[in-house]
Amino acid sequence: MLYCDLILNALPETLRFALQAMSTTKYEYQSEFARRYYGKGKAEGEAEGISKGRIELILRMLSVRYKEVSPSTEVYVRGVSSSELDCIAERLLSAGTLQEALGGSTSNCGIAQ
């Protein structure tokens, strides 16, 4: 924010308006440094967002199917690996109880190891 403020303050009014009107979502970074680190951060953020979305979806599915998800179940689901999330989602389709949906080993869920 500091650099942006300094640059905007130093620019003539017409250039300041042009810069402020630029679409930041379409801007392509010019320096190799910015491209490398912005791209890395963006990819990491997207992966984290996808993971959080999967967790929230599975928790929602568990609560719809089994009416209530305890805080300890929520902590458990938030702490499992990505492959175990896949297994829980698969077991959820046929499990009769919450424990069945959460239980079992990853090798029993039909995911190629």
C-alpha positions in Angstrom: 0.0 0.0 0.0 2.9 2.4 0.8 4.5 1.9 -2.6 1.2 2.3 -4.4 0.4 5.5 -2.5 3.9 6.9 -3.2 3.6 6.1 -7.0 0.1 7.5 -7.3 1.1 10.7 -5.5 4.1 11.2 -7.8 2.2 10.8 -11.0 0.5 13.5 -13.0 -3.2 13.5 -12.7 -3.9 12.0 -16.1 -1.5 9.1 -15.5 -2.9 8.6 -12.0 -6.4 8.2 -13.4 -5.2 5.8 -16.1 -3.4 3.7 -13.5 -6.4 3.6 -11.2 -8.7 2.6 -14.1 -6.6 -0.4 -15.0 -8.1 -3.8 -14.3 -5.9 -5.6 -11.8 -7.5 -9.0 -12.7 -6.3 -8.8 -16.2 -2.8 -7.3 -15.6 0.1 -9.5 -16.5 3.2 -8.9 -14.4 6.2 -7.7 -16.3 9.2 -8.7 -14.1 10.3 -12.4 -13.8 10.3 -11.9 -10.0 6.7 -10.8 -9.8 5.5 -13.5 -12.3 7.3 -16.3 -10.3 6.2 -15.3 -6.8 2.7 -14.0 -7.7 2.0 -17.2 -9.7 3.4 -19.4 -6.8 1.3 -17.6 -4.2 -1.8 -17.8 -6.5 -1.4 -21.5 -7.1 -0.9 -22.2 -3.3 -4.0 -20.1 -2.5 -6.1 -21.9 -5.1 -5.0 -25.3 -3.7 -5.8 -24.2 -0.2 -9.2 -22.9 -1.2 -10.1 -26.1 -3.0 -9.0 -28.1 0.0 -11.1 -26.0 2.4 -14.1 -26.2 0.0 -13.9 -30.0 -0.1 -13.8 -30.1 3.7 -16.8 -27.8 4.0 -18.7 -29.9 1.4 -18.0 -33.2 3.2 -19.0 -31.6 6.6 -22.2 -30.4 5.0 -23.0 -33.8 3.5 -22.3 -35.4 6.9 -24.6 -33.0 8.7 -27.4 -33.5 6.1 -27.1 -37.3 6.1 -26.6 -37.8 9.9 -28.4 -34.6 11.2 -25.6 -33.4 13.5 -21.9 -33.3 13.3 -20.1 -33.0 16.7 -17.2 -30.6 17.2 -14.9 -33.6 17.6 -16.0 -35.0 14.2 -15.5 -31.6 12.6 -12.0 -31.4 14.0 -11.3 -35.0 12.8 -12.5 -34.2 9.2 -10.5 -31.0 9.1 -7.4 -32.9 10.0 -7.5 -35.8 7.6 -5.4 -36.1 4.4 -6.8 -35.4 1.0 -7.0 -39.1 0.1 -8.9 -39.8 3.4 -11.4 -37.0 2.5 -12.0 -38.8 -0.8 -12.6 -42.0 1.2 -15.0 -40.4 3.6 -16.9 -38.9 0.6 -17.1 -42.4 -1.0 -18.1 -44.2 2.2 -20.7 -41.5 2.8 -22.7 -42.8 -0.2 -23.4 -46.2 1.4 -22.6 -45.9 5.1 -25.5 -46.5 7.5 -23.9 -44.5 10.4 -21.6 -41.6 10.8 -19.0 -43.9 12.3 -19.1 -46.1 9.1 -18.7 -43.0 7.0 -15.7 -41.9 9.0 -14.2 -45.3 9.7 -12.2 -47.7 7.7 -8.8 -47.5 6.0 -8.0 -45.6 2.8 -7.3 -48.9 1.1 -11.0 -49.9 1.5 -12.3 -46.9 -0.4 -11.6 -47.9 -4.0 -9.0 -45.2 -4.7 -6.0 -46.5 -6.6 -3.0 -46.4 -4.4 
